[in-house]
């Protein structure tokens, strides 16, 4: 059996570039000090392509700007506290529809628990399960699946489906209710997987940050032959592991719903979904702060020692092989 994983919150703590000694980061709120960032009607949100942007309605005109260029347009000094807050915005928008001055920083970025399961995730999990089971369920199971499709989504959809089967289909209350409870347990377990997957760090943004930092240092004659530059090149080829692991774990958890024999193994499948959720949560906690820190690097102001610390921290996390394997502890 593999050795247990270390405590993710205590493992090689991550310092953000520019973080002062004793400074709490991320802070509780987006408490910008620059008046330009506190203008009425100014908010941050994501566009249809998922890119973070600043938006300000000015009467009939809507002012839009990519977050990456806000500090230039508004004379925010790179490396300043406001600059570092701006660098948190894209990550924070993964957990909020929009953000403005003095809005709270999502608790998940401050080491808190991921957001609770949303109704749409329960519905998505239920839909996936019902679609997968229709082909292998008996007449009673097919009737229940059909009833679930017909009732409005919500926390009581299974109860409403049971009532439909009993009243409209003449099914046995005892048998249908037992099957419905099992389906609900499994659907809720998969919904927890979906919720944890949606709360993962921006791995792709982290990968792009490492690649761009490495490319910039290669172009810099003073650093092109440095050991740190070489190490970043190696890291850029390996730091895709968390994203690949999360994708594989989610794919396995989803595929398990459609395998033959699901109806006879509800308990085992619920345990497998819970194991997938636990592994996704572990990966998120290990990488959430580090991914955000990588995206806060500015080559003009960030000390190379801080970049080296992030690279070393990333390498240590990549060595935790059991972290990326489903069901391993």
C-alpha positions as YAML, in Angstrom:
chain: A
units: angstrom
residues:
- id: 1
  name: UNK
  ca: [0.00, 0.00, 0.00]
- id: 2
  name: UNK
  ca: [1.23, 3.49, -0.86]
- id: 3
  name: UNK
  ca: [2.32, 5.81, 1.91]
- id: 4
  name: UNK
  ca: [-0.39, 8.29, 2.98]
- id: 5
  name: UNK
  ca: [-0.30, 11.71, 1.39]
- id: 6
  name: UNK
  ca: [1.04, 14.59, 3.49]
- id: 7
  name: UNK
  ca: [-1.29, 17.29, 4.74]
- id: 8
  name: UNK
  ca: [-1.86, 19.45, 1.63]
- id: 9
  name: UNK
  ca: [-2.33, 22.66, 3.62]
- id: 10
  name: UNK
  ca: [0.96, 22.26, 5.49]
- id: 11
  name: UNK
  ca: [3.02, 20.82, 2.62]
- id: 12
  name: UNK
  ca: [5.70, 23.25, 1.44]
- id: 13
  name: UNK
  ca: [3.64, 26.44, 1.97]
- id: 14
  name: UNK
  ca: [3.34, 28.72, -1.06]
- id: 15
  name: UNK
  ca: [4.24, 32.41, -0.89]
- id: 16
  name: UNK
  ca: [2.83, 34.70, -3.58]
- id: 17
  name: UNK
  ca: [5.33, 36.85, -5.48]
- id: 18
  name: UNK
  ca: [5.62, 40.17, -3.66]
- id: 19
  name: UNK
  ca: [3.94, 38.92, -0.50]
- id: 20
  name: UNK
  ca: [5.22, 40.82, 2.52]
- id: 21
  name: UNK
  ca: [6.40, 38.97, 5.62]
- id: 22
  name: UNK
  ca: [3.42, 38.35, 7.87]
- id: 23
  name: UNK
  ca: [0.99, 39.57, 5.21]
- id: 24
  name: UNK
  ca: [-2.23, 37.59, 4.78]
- id: 25
  name: UNK
  ca: [-2.57, 36.65, 1.12]
- id: 26
  name: UNK
  ca: [-4.98, 36.35, -0.51]
- id: 27
  name: UNK
  ca: [-6.72, 38.98, 1.63]
- id: 28
  name: UNK
  ca: [-10.38, 38.71, 2.69]
- id: 29
  name: UNK
  ca: [-11.60, 41.26, 0.12]
- id: 30
  name: UNK
  ca: [-10.68, 42.95, -3.14]
- id: 31
  name: UNK
  ca: [-9.99, 46.16, -1.26]
- id: 32
  name: UNK
  ca: [-8.32, 48.13, -4.06]
- id: 33
  name: UNK
  ca: [-6.81, 51.44, -2.97]
- id: 34
  name: UNK
  ca: [-6.60, 53.11, -6.41]
- id: 35
  name: UNK
  ca: [-9.65, 55.30, -7.02]
- id: 36
  name: UNK
  ca: [-9.75, 54.16, -10.66]
- id: 37
  name: UNK
  ca: [-10.41, 50.59, -9.54]
- id: 38
  name: UNK
  ca: [-13.18, 51.73, -7.20]
- id: 39
  name: UNK
  ca: [-15.18, 53.65, -9.78]
- id: 40
  name: UNK
  ca: [-18.97, 53.09, -9.60]
- id: 41
  name: UNK
  ca: [-20.19, 50.51, -12.10]
- id: 42
  name: UNK
  ca: [-16.76, 48.96, -12.63]
- id: 43
  name: UNK
  ca: [-16.80, 45.16, -12.39]
- id: 44
  name: UNK
  ca: [-14.79, 42.16, -13.50]
- id: 45
  name: UNK
  ca: [-16.42, 39.22, -15.28]
- id: 46
  name: UNK
  ca: [-15.71, 36.52, -17.84]
- id: 47
  name: UNK
  ca: [-16.74, 36.81, -21.46]
- id: 48
  name: UNK
  ca: [-18.31, 34.05, -23.56]
- id: 49
  name: UNK
  ca: [-14.84, 32.64, -24.31]
- id: 50
  name: UNK
  ca: [-14.00, 32.45, -20.59]
- id: 51
  name: UNK
  ca: [-11.49, 35.33, -20.62]
- id: 52
  name: UNK
  ca: [-11.44, 37.63, -17.59]
- id: 53
  name: UNK
  ca: [-12.18, 41.27, -18.41]
- id: 54
  name: UNK
  ca: [-12.96, 44.61, -16.82]
- id: 55
  name: UNK
  ca: [-16.38, 46.03, -17.72]
- id: 56
  name: UNK
  ca: [-17.77, 49.49, -17.08]
- id: 57
  name: UNK
  ca: [-21.08, 50.82, -18.34]
- id: 58
  name: UNK
  ca: [-20.81, 54.46, -19.38]
- id: 59
  name: UNK
  ca: [-24.33, 55.37, -20.43]
- id: 60
  name: UNK
  ca: [-24.89, 53.92, -23.89]
- id: 61
  name: UNK
  ca: [-21.25, 52.84, -24.17]
- id: 62
  name: UNK
  ca: [-19.81, 49.73, -22.54]
- id: 63
  name: UNK
  ca: [-16.10, 49.92, -21.78]
- id: 64
  name: UNK
  ca: [-14.37, 46.50, -21.91]
- id: 65
  name: UNK
  ca: [-10.72, 45.65, -21.28]
- id: 66
  name: UNK
  ca: [-8.79, 42.38, -20.71]
- id: 67
  name: UNK
  ca: [-7.70, 42.02, -17.08]
- id: 68
  name: UNK
  ca: [-4.07, 41.53, -18.13]
- id: 69
  name: UNK
  ca: [-3.86, 45.11, -19.45]
- id: 70
  name: UNK
  ca: [-5.83, 46.91, -16.72]
- id: 71
  name: UNK
  ca: [-2.72, 47.85, -14.74]
- id: 72
  name: UNK
  ca: [-1.22, 49.57, -17.79]
- id: 73
  name: UNK
  ca: [-4.36, 51.56, -18.67]
- id: 74
  name: UNK
  ca: [-4.96, 52.62, -15.06]
- id: 75
  name: UNK
  ca: [-1.33, 53.30, -14.06]
- id: 76
  name: UNK
  ca: [-1.20, 50.53, -11.47]
- id: 77
  name: UNK
  ca: [2.43, 49.92, -10.57]
- id: 78
  name: UNK
  ca: [3.57, 46.32, -11.26]
- id: 79
  name: UNK
  ca: [4.30, 44.55, -7.99]
- id: 80
  name: UNK
  ca: [2.08, 46.86, -5.95]
- id: 81
  name: UNK
  ca: [-0.72, 45.52, -3.78]
- id: 82
  name: UNK
  ca: [-3.40, 46.62, -6.26]
- id: 83
  name: UNK
  ca: [-1.43, 44.89, -9.02]
- id: 84
  name: UNK
  ca: [-1.33, 41.68, -7.03]
- id: 85
  name: UNK
  ca: [-5.08, 41.92, -6.37]
- id: 86
  name: UNK
  ca: [-5.67, 42.30, -10.11]
- id: 87
  name: UNK
  ca: [-3.68, 39.11, -10.67]
- id: 88
  name: UNK
  ca: [-6.09, 37.27, -8.37]
- id: 89
  name: UNK
  ca: [-9.16, 38.33, -10.35]
- id: 90
  name: UNK
  ca: [-9.05, 35.68, -13.16]
- id: 91
  name: UNK
  ca: [-8.74, 32.86, -10.63]
- id: 92
  name: UNK
  ca: [-11.46, 34.32, -8.39]
- id: 93
  name: UNK
  ca: [-13.84, 34.56, -11.36]
- id: 94
  name: UNK
  ca: [-13.86, 30.76, -11.51]
- id: 95
  name: UNK
  ca: [-15.96, 30.91, -8.33]
- id: 96
  name: UNK
  ca: [-18.01, 34.08, -8.86]
- id: 97
  name: UNK
  ca: [-20.01, 35.46, -11.77]
- id: 98
  name: UNK
  ca: [-18.64, 38.98, -11.29]
- id: 99
  name: UNK
  ca: [-16.44, 40.90, -8.89]
- id: 100
  name: UNK
  ca: [-16.09, 44.53, -7.88]
- id: 101
  name: UNK
  ca: [-14.18, 46.61, -5.36]
- id: 102
  name: UNK
  ca: [-14.58, 45.31, -1.79]
- id: 103
  name: UNK
  ca: [-16.23, 42.06, -2.89]
- id: 104
  name: UNK
  ca: [-14.98, 39.06, -0.87]
- id: 105
  name: UNK
  ca: [-12.19, 36.88, -2.19]
- id: 106
  name: UNK
  ca: [-13.67, 33.37, -2.66]
- id: 107
  name: UNK
  ca: [-12.98, 31.30, 0.45]
- id: 108
  name: UNK
  ca: [-11.60, 28.42, -1.61]
- id: 109
  name: UNK
  ca: [-8.64, 30.67, -2.54]
- id: 110
  name: UNK
  ca: [-8.02, 31.32, 1.14]
- id: 111
  name: UNK
  ca: [-7.82, 27.65, 2.06]
- id: 112
  name: UNK
  ca: [-11.53, 27.13, 2.65]
- id: 113
  name: UNK
  ca: [-13.75, 24.32, 1.44]
- id: 114
  name: UNK
  ca: [-14.89, 24.28, -2.21]
- id: 115
  name: UNK
  ca: [-18.38, 25.61, -2.99]
- id: 116
  name: UNK
  ca: [-21.27, 23.25, -2.11]
- id: 117
  name: UNK
  ca: [-22.96, 21.11, -4.71]
- id: 118
  name: UNK
  ca: [-25.24, 23.24, -6.92]
- id: 119
  name: UNK
  ca: [-28.70, 22.17, -8.12]
- id: 120
  name: UNK
  ca: [-27.53, 22.12, -11.72]
- id: 121
  name: UNK
  ca: [-24.74, 19.68, -10.79]
- id: 122
  name: UNK
  ca: [-27.25, 17.35, -9.13]
- id: 123
  name: UNK
  ca: [-29.42, 17.56, -12.23]
- id: 124
  name: UNK
  ca: [-26.45, 16.96, -14.56]
- id: 125
  name: UNK
  ca: [-25.37, 13.93, -12.52]
- id: 126
  name: UNK
  ca: [-28.93, 12.58, -12.46]
- id: 127
  name: UNK
  ca: [-29.31, 13.04, -16.21]
- id: 128
  name: UNK
  ca: [-26.03, 11.25, -16.90]
- id: 129
  name: UNK
  ca: [-26.99, 8.39, -14.60]
- id: 130
  name: UNK
  ca: [-30.48, 7.99, -16.02]
- id: 131
  name: UNK
  ca: [-29.17, 8.01, -19.59]
- id: 132
  name: UNK
  ca: [-26.58, 5.37, -18.73]
- id: 133
  name: UNK
  ca: [-28.99, 3.09, -16.88]
- id: 134
  name: UNK
  ca: [-31.89, 3.12, -19.34]
- id: 135
  name: UNK
  ca: [-30.38, 0.34, -21.44]
- id: 136
  name: UNK
  ca: [-29.66, -2.02, -18.54]
- id: 137
  name: UNK
  ca: [-32.63, -1.43, -16.22]
- id: 138
  name: UNK
  ca: [-35.66, -3.72, -16.11]
- id: 139
  name: UNK
  ca: [-39.19, -2.52, -16.74]
- id: 140
  name: UNK
  ca: [-39.44, -0.98, -13.29]
- id: 141
  name: UNK
  ca: [-36.11, 0.77, -13.66]
- id: 142
  name: UNK
  ca: [-37.00, 2.06, -17.11]
- id: 143
  name: UNK
  ca: [-40.30, 3.40, -15.80]
- id: 144
  name: UNK
  ca: [-38.50, 5.22, -12.99]
- id: 145
  name: UNK
  ca: [-35.90, 6.65, -15.37]
- id: 146
  name: UNK
  ca: [-38.65, 7.83, -17.70]
- id: 147
  name: UNK
  ca: [-40.47, 9.45, -14.77]
- id: 148
  name: UNK
  ca: [-37.31, 11.24, -13.64]
- id: 149
  name: UNK
  ca: [-37.00, 12.75, -17.11]
- id: 150
  name: UNK
  ca: [-40.57, 14.04, -16.92]
- id: 151
  name: UNK
  ca: [-40.47, 15.79, -13.54]
- id: 152
  name: UNK
  ca: [-39.01, 19.28, -13.06]
- id: 153
  name: UNK
  ca: [-35.41, 19.34, -11.80]
- id: 154
  name: UNK
  ca: [-34.95, 19.97, -8.10]
- id: 155
  name: UNK
  ca: [-34.13, 18.39, -4.76]
- id: 156
  name: UNK
  ca: [-37.46, 16.49, -4.75]
- id: 157
  name: UNK
  ca: [-37.27, 15.13, -8.29]
- id: 158
  name: UNK
  ca: [-36.78, 11.52, -7.12]
- id: 159
  name: UNK
  ca: [-39.77, 11.68, -4.79]
- id: 160
  name: UNK
  ca: [-41.90, 13.17, -7.56]
- id: 161
  name: UNK
  ca: [-40.73, 10.46, -9.95]
- id: 162
  name: UNK
  ca: [-41.67, 7.73, -7.45]
- id: 163
  name: UNK
  ca: [-45.12, 9.27, -7.03]
- id: 164
  name: UNK
  ca: [-45.54, 9.34, -10.80]
- id: 165
  name: UNK
  ca: [-44.58, 5.66, -11.10]
- id: 166
  name: UNK
  ca: [-46.99, 4.64, -8.34]
- id: 167
  name: UNK
  ca: [-49.96, 6.81, -9.33]
- id: 168
  name: UNK
  ca: [-49.66, 6.78, -13.11]
- id: 169
  name: UNK
  ca: [-47.81, 3.51, -13.71]
- id: 170
  name: UNK
  ca: [-49.23, 1.30, -10.97]
- id: 171
  name: UNK
  ca: [-45.77, 0.34, -9.73]
- id: 172
  name: UNK
  ca: [-45.10, -1.03, -6.25]
- id: 173
  name: UNK
  ca: [-44.26, 1.82, -3.88]
- id: 174
  name: UNK
  ca: [-41.80, -0.30, -1.87]
- id: 175
  name: UNK
  ca: [-39.77, -1.51, -4.85]
- id: 176
  name: UNK
  ca: [-39.74, 1.77, -6.76]
- id: 177
  name: UNK
  ca: [-38.84, 3.77, -3.64]
- id: 178
  name: UNK
  ca: [-35.92, 1.43, -2.87]
- id: 179
  name: UNK
  ca: [-34.58, 1.78, -6.41]
- id: 180
  name: UNK
  ca: [-35.08, 5.56, -6.32]
- id: 181
  name: UNK
  ca: [-33.14, 5.90, -3.07]
- id: 182
  name: UNK
  ca: [-30.24, 3.97, -4.55]
- id: 183
  name: UNK
  ca: [-30.28, 6.07, -7.70]
- id: 184
  name: UNK
  ca: [-30.42, 9.25, -5.64]
- id: 185
  name: UNK
  ca: [-27.44, 8.18, -3.54]
- id: 186
  name: UNK
  ca: [-25.39, 7.48, -6.64]
- id: 187
  name: UNK
  ca: [-26.50, 10.65, -8.41]
- id: 188
  name: UNK
  ca: [-25.61, 12.75, -5.36]
- id: 189
  name: UNK
  ca: [-22.21, 11.06, -5.14]
- id: 190
  name: UNK
  ca: [-21.50, 11.89, -8.79]
- id: 191
  name: UNK
  ca: [-22.77, 15.44, -8.25]
- id: 192
  name: UNK
  ca: [-20.12, 15.83, -5.54]
- id: 193
  name: UNK
  ca: [-17.53, 14.75, -8.11]
- id: 194
  name: UNK
  ca: [-18.82, 17.37, -10.58]
- id: 195
  name: UNK
  ca: [-18.81, 20.08, -7.89]
- id: 196
  name: UNK
  ca: [-15.22, 19.32, -6.88]
- id: 197
  name: UNK
  ca: [-14.12, 19.19, -10.51]
- id: 198
  name: UNK
  ca: [-15.65, 22.63, -11.15]
- id: 199
  name: UNK
  ca: [-13.69, 24.04, -8.18]
- id: 200
  name: UNK
  ca: [-10.29, 23.00, -9.55]
- id: 201
  name: UNK
  ca: [-7.56, 25.61, -10.05]
- id: 202
  name: UNK
  ca: [-6.91, 27.17, -13.44]
- id: 203
  name: UNK
  ca: [-4.36, 24.54, -14.47]
- id: 204
  name: UNK
  ca: [-4.23, 25.72, -18.07]
- id: 205
  name: UNK
  ca: [-3.53, 29.28, -16.93]
- id: 206
  name: UNK
  ca: [-0.74, 27.98, -14.70]
- id: 207
  name: UNK
  ca: [0.75, 25.98, -17.58]
- id: 208
  name: UNK
  ca: [0.66, 29.02, -19.85]
- id: 209
  name: UNK
  ca: [2.27, 31.17, -17.15]
- id: 210
  name: UNK
  ca: [5.17, 28.73, -16.68]
- id: 211
  name: UNK
  ca: [5.67, 28.43, -20.45]
- id: 212
  name: UNK
  ca: [5.64, 32.21, -21.00]
- id: 213
  name: UNK
  ca: [8.03, 32.83, -18.09]
- id: 214
  name: UNK
  ca: [10.41, 30.24, -19.47]
- id: 215
  name: UNK
  ca: [10.21, 31.70, -22.99]
- id: 216
  name: UNK
  ca: [10.89, 35.22, -21.71]
- id: 217
  name: UNK
  ca: [13.93, 34.06, -19.73]
- id: 218
  name: UNK
  ca: [15.29, 32.18, -22.76]
- id: 219
  name: UNK
  ca: [15.14, 35.44, -24.72]
- id: 220
  name: UNK
  ca: [16.96, 37.31, -21.95]
- id: 221
  name: UNK
  ca: [20.73, 36.94, -22.53]
- id: 222
  name: UNK
  ca: [21.43, 37.44, -18.86]
- id: 223
  name: UNK
  ca: [19.29, 34.41, -17.96]
- id: 224
  name: UNK
  ca: [19.12, 32.23, -21.08]
- id: 225
  name: UNK
  ca: [21.87, 29.86, -19.88]
- id: 226
  name: UNK
  ca: [20.91, 29.94, -16.20]
- id: 227
  name: UNK
  ca: [20.03, 26.75, -14.34]
- id: 228
  name: UNK
  ca: [16.66, 28.27, -13.36]
- id: 229
  name: UNK
  ca: [15.79, 28.80, -17.03]
- id: 230
  name: UNK
  ca: [16.69, 25.20, -17.80]
- id: 231
  name: UNK
  ca: [14.64, 23.99, -14.84]
- id: 232
  name: UNK
  ca: [11.61, 25.98, -15.99]
- id: 233
  name: UNK
  ca: [11.89, 24.34, -19.40]
- id: 234
  name: UNK
  ca: [11.76, 20.90, -17.78]
- id: 235
  name: UNK
  ca: [8.91, 21.98, -15.51]
- id: 236
  name: UNK
  ca: [6.88, 23.34, -18.44]
- id: 237
  name: UNK
  ca: [6.83, 19.84, -19.93]
- id: 238
  name: UNK
  ca: [5.66, 18.18, -16.70]
- id: 239
  name: UNK
  ca: [3.27, 20.63, -15.09]
- id: 240
  name: UNK
  ca: [0.40, 19.35, -17.24]
- id: 241
  name: UNK
  ca: [0.14, 16.36, -14.87]
- id: 242
  name: UNK
  ca: [-2.51, 17.83, -12.48]
- id: 243
  name: UNK
  ca: [-4.83, 18.80, -15.34]
- id: 244
  name: UNK
  ca: [-4.39, 15.44, -17.04]
- id: 245
  name: UNK
  ca: [-5.05, 13.61, -13.78]
- id: 246
  name: UNK
  ca: [-8.22, 15.59, -13.07]
- id: 247
  name: UNK
  ca: [-9.48, 14.92, -16.60]
- id: 248
  name: UNK
  ca: [-8.78, 11.19, -16.27]
- id: 249
  name: UNK
  ca: [-10.39, 10.91, -12.82]
- id: 250
  name: UNK
  ca: [-13.55, 12.68, -14.00]
- id: 251
  name: UNK
  ca: [-13.71, 10.54, -17.14]
- id: 252
  name: UNK
  ca: [-13.39, 7.34, -15.08]
- id: 253
  name: UNK
  ca: [-16.05, 8.48, -12.60]
- id: 254
  name: UNK
  ca: [-18.46, 9.29, -15.44]
- id: 255
  name: UNK
  ca: [-17.73, 6.09, -17.37]
- id: 256
  name: UNK
  ca: [-18.42, 3.99, -14.27]
- id: 257
  name: UNK
  ca: [-22.08, 5.06, -14.35]
- id: 258
  name: UNK
  ca: [-22.64, 3.40, -17.70]
- id: 259
  name: UNK
  ca: [-20.98, 0.04, -17.12]
- id: 260
  name: UNK
  ca: [-23.00, -3.15, -16.99]
- id: 261
  name: UNK
  ca: [-23.94, -4.27, -13.52]
- id: 262
  name: UNK
  ca: [-24.49, -0.81, -12.05]
- id: 263
  name: UNK
  ca: [-27.89, -1.75, -10.65]
- id: 264
  name: UNK
  ca: [-26.36, -4.56, -8.60]
- id: 265
  name: UNK
  ca: [-23.46, -2.53, -7.23]
- id: 266
  name: UNK
  ca: [-24.82, 0.78, -6.00]
- id: 267
  name: UNK
  ca: [-22.80, 0.69, -2.78]
- id: 268
  name: UNK
  ca: [-19.52, -0.05, -4.54]
- id: 269
  name: UNK
  ca: [-20.17, 2.66, -7.12]
- id: 270
  name: UNK
  ca: [-21.00, 5.26, -4.48]
- id: 271
  name: UNK
  ca: [-17.72, 4.42, -2.73]
- id: 272
  name: UNK
  ca: [-15.85, 4.75, -6.04]
- id: 273
  name: UNK
  ca: [-17.47, 8.15, -6.71]
- id: 274
  name: UNK
  ca: [-16.54, 9.30, -3.21]
- id: 275
  name: UNK
  ca: [-12.94, 8.14, -3.80]
- id: 276
  name: UNK
  ca: [-12.85, 10.15, -7.03]
- id: 277
  name: UNK
  ca: [-14.21, 13.20, -5.24]
- id: 278
  name: UNK
  ca: [-11.61, 12.85, -2.46]
- id: 279
  name: UNK
  ca: [-8.78, 12.61, -4.97]
- id: 280
  name: UNK
  ca: [-10.04, 15.64, -6.92]
- id: 281
  name: UNK
  ca: [-10.28, 17.58, -3.66]
- id: 282
  name: UNK
  ca: [-6.74, 16.60, -2.67]
- id: 283
  name: UNK
  ca: [-5.35, 17.73, -6.03]
- id: 284
  name: UNK
  ca: [-7.24, 21.03, -5.82]
- id: 285
  name: UNK
  ca: [-5.96, 21.79, -2.32]
- id: 286
  name: UNK
  ca: [-2.37, 20.93, -3.24]
- id: 287
  name: UNK
  ca: [-2.42, 23.14, -6.35]
- id: 288
  name: UNK
  ca: [-5.00, 25.92, -5.78]
- id: 289
  name: UNK
  ca: [-2.68, 28.43, -4.13]
- id: 290
  name: UNK
  ca: [0.33, 27.47, -6.26]
- id: 291
  name: UNK
  ca: [-1.56, 27.90, -9.54]
- id: 292
  name: UNK
  ca: [-2.72, 31.36, -8.49]
- id: 293
  name: UNK
  ca: [0.82, 32.28, -7.41]
- id: 294
  name: UNK
  ca: [2.29, 31.33, -10.79]
- id: 295
  name: UNK
  ca: [-0.17, 33.66, -12.51]
- id: 296
  name: UNK
  ca: [0.94, 36.50, -10.23]
- id: 297
  name: UNK
  ca: [4.51, 36.46, -11.58]
- id: 298
  name: UNK
  ca: [5.65, 39.60, -13.42]
- id: 299
  name: UNK
  ca: [9.12, 39.28, -14.90]
- id: 300
  name: UNK
  ca: [9.78, 43.00, -14.55]
- id: 301
  name: UNK
  ca: [9.22, 43.06, -10.81]
- id: 302
  name: UNK
  ca: [9.28, 39.48, -9.47]
- id: 303
  name: UNK
  ca: [12.50, 38.45, -7.80]
- id: 304
  name: UNK
  ca: [14.07, 35.42, -9.50]
- id: 305
  name: UNK
  ca: [14.35, 33.76, -6.09]
- id: 306
  name: UNK
  ca: [10.55, 33.85, -5.85]
- id: 307
  name: UNK
  ca: [10.26, 32.20, -9.27]
- id: 308
  name: UNK
  ca: [12.78, 29.57, -8.17]
- id: 309
  name: UNK
  ca: [10.73, 28.91, -5.02]
- id: 310
  name: UNK
  ca: [7.57, 28.38, -7.08]
- id: 311
  name: UNK
  ca: [9.43, 26.04, -9.44]
- id: 312
  name: UNK
  ca: [10.85, 24.02, -6.55]
- id: 313
  name: UNK
  ca: [7.41, 23.89, -4.91]
- id: 314
  name: UNK
  ca: [5.84, 22.67, -8.16]
- id: 315
  name: UNK
  ca: [8.48, 19.97, -8.58]
- id: 316
  name: UNK
  ca: [7.83, 18.65, -5.07]
- id: 317
  name: UNK
  ca: [4.10, 18.41, -5.76]
- id: 318
  name: UNK
  ca: [4.69, 16.61, -9.05]
- id: 319
  name: UNK
  ca: [6.66, 13.95, -7.15]
- id: 320
  name: UNK
  ca: [3.56, 12.95, -5.13]
- id: 321
  name: UNK
  ca: [2.64, 10.11, -7.50]
- id: 322
  name: UNK
  ca: [-0.24, 8.70, -5.39]
- id: 323
  name: UNK
  ca: [-1.97, 12.09, -5.56]
- id: 324
  name: UNK
  ca: [-2.78, 11.60, -9.23]
- id: 325
  name: UNK
  ca: [-4.11, 8.04, -9.01]
- id: 326
  name: UNK
  ca: [-7.77, 7.30, -8.42]
- id: 327
  name: UNK
  ca: [-8.47, 5.42, -5.21]
- id: 328
  name: UNK
  ca: [-4.84, 5.47, -3.95]
- id: 329
  name: UNK
  ca: [-3.97, 6.71, -0.47]
...
